[in-house]
Amino acid sequence: MYDYLLSLLYDLDGVQQNPKYHPEGDALFHSLQAFEIARSNSLEPILWASALVHDVGKAVESHGHEHIGAEMLQGVLCEDIVWLVQHHLDLMTAPRRTRHRFAGDPRLPLLQKLRQFDVQGRDPNATTMSPEQALLLLKPFHSLIAA
């Protein structure tokens, strides 16, 4: 599982994003920033992991990457992380409908936080840890792994 996730992250290295929305550069740098922001602003490892892997689908295709990424993580990480990855753009594309659709769902507050971490992870001058270091920080949290 560790090697698979590491390969998914390294596949993001060099994947360029629209500089209008992502001045920080490639998708790996963005994902590592989102991870560090999540760790600094949340005590919930599920958010750390979701922030780290939210864009893994971009290595395949930018359009629809949230669904591609969720498929890539199915059976590897817990269902809540897969759900967060699958829906991480919903609050951007249809915020009112998303809040209505998932009202009462305990994952909605997590989705809202993930959206914040995603938006904040766009600093071209940020310093990040390596993908290996990030995954090692997640290793003790066995509940993040698919059952």
C-alpha atoms as one frame of an Amber mdcrd trajectory, in Angstrom:
protein
   0.000   0.000   0.000   2.805   2.431   0.917   4.608   1.798  -2.389   1.390
   2.199  -4.375   0.555   5.531  -2.721   4.127   6.709  -3.174   3.953   5.888
  -6.889   0.639   7.769  -7.210   2.221  10.818  -5.605   5.369  10.693  -7.730
   3.203  10.412 -10.837   2.088  13.978 -10.011   5.666  15.258 -10.246   5.841
  17.518 -13.291   2.078  17.478 -13.925   1.532  21.140 -14.721  -1.653  22.914
 -13.719  -3.312  26.064 -14.991  -1.130  28.869 -13.584  -4.191  31.104 -13.209
  -5.477  28.803 -10.460  -2.232  27.083  -9.478   0.698  29.510  -9.499   2.626
  27.077  -7.305   3.400  24.775 -10.221   3.009  21.046 -10.458   0.413  18.851
  -8.821   2.870  17.111  -6.476   4.068  20.405  -4.968   0.439  21.486  -4.559
  -0.562  18.198  -2.898   2.343  18.325  -0.467   1.428  21.911   0.432  -2.208
  20.938   1.016  -1.011  18.071   3.239   1.159  20.349   5.370  -1.624  22.920
   5.693  -4.032  20.167   6.751  -1.555  18.916   9.360  -1.043  22.412  10.724
  -4.751  23.217  10.876  -6.424  19.952  11.787  -6.047  17.143  14.293  -7.791
  14.737  11.907  -5.456  12.370  10.023  -8.277  11.602   7.582  -7.968  15.213
   6.402  -4.193  14.974   6.189  -4.449  11.899   3.978  -7.250  13.362   1.867
  -5.286  16.557   1.300  -2.228  14.549   0.268  -4.024  12.385  -2.302  -6.885
  14.632  -3.435  -5.356  15.257  -6.875  -3.802  11.866  -7.723  -6.190  11.538
 -10.668  -4.481  14.498 -12.366  -1.639  12.186 -13.352  -4.144  10.538 -15.715
  -6.411  13.439 -16.734  -7.160  16.871 -15.307 -10.828  16.927 -16.299 -12.664
  14.514 -14.025  -9.548  13.895 -11.927 -11.651  13.720  -8.755 -13.487  10.619
 -10.022 -10.353   9.059 -11.507  -8.493   9.612  -8.238 -11.317   8.092  -6.203
 -11.194   4.984  -8.410  -7.427   4.754  -7.989  -7.796   4.865  -4.201 -10.777
   2.491  -3.924  -9.809  -0.540  -1.847  -6.559   1.128  -0.752  -7.689   3.899
   1.577 -10.824   4.015   3.703 -14.160   4.882   2.107 -14.312   8.314   3.720
 -11.044   9.365   2.072 -12.236   7.999  -1.269 -15.478   9.970  -0.843 -13.601
  13.173   0.039 -11.368  12.823  -3.017 -14.365  12.132  -5.250 -16.229  15.204
  -4.008 -13.375  17.643  -3.342 -14.423  19.943  -6.193 -18.160  19.954  -5.415
 -17.964  22.980  -3.123 -16.194  24.887  -5.873 -18.500  23.977  -8.757 -21.841
  23.905  -6.900 -21.449  25.079  -3.301 -25.117  25.621  -2.458 -26.244  22.360
  -4.065 -23.410  20.464  -2.359 -24.258  21.810   1.091 -27.920  20.925   0.506
 -27.165  17.485  -0.955 -24.899  16.480   1.928 -26.707  18.294   4.759 -26.551
  16.044   7.788 -23.694  13.959   6.346 -20.905  13.933   8.951 -18.353  14.148
   6.124 -19.562  17.578   4.936 -17.490  19.517   7.517 -14.459  17.470   6.456
 -15.169  18.276   2.812 -15.385  21.976   3.667 -12.022  21.844   5.426 -10.448
  19.890   2.564 -11.662  22.569   0.163  -9.936  25.220   2.293  -6.674  23.285
   2.386  -6.854  22.754  -1.384  -7.293  26.495  -2.008  -4.559  27.464   0.470
  -1.968  25.101  -1.025  -0.966  27.433  -3.858   2.150  29.224  -2.680   4.986
  29.126  -5.237   7.495  29.830  -2.431   6.324  27.222   0.053   8.629  24.638
   1.553   7.319  21.077   1.681   8.438  17.707   2.916   8.957  14.746   0.606
   6.186  12.296  -0.308   8.044   9.646   1.710   8.026  11.851   4.815   4.325
  12.620   4.382   3.406   8.952   4.083   5.511   8.076   7.120   3.498  10.579
   9.155   0.306   8.795   8.080   1.609   5.280   8.739   0.525   5.043  12.419
  -3.108   5.729  11.515  -4.337   2.269  10.553  -7.960   3.418  10.246  -7.008
   5.259   7.038  -6.394   1.956   5.250  -9.268   0.218   3.475 -10.772  -2.586
   5.519
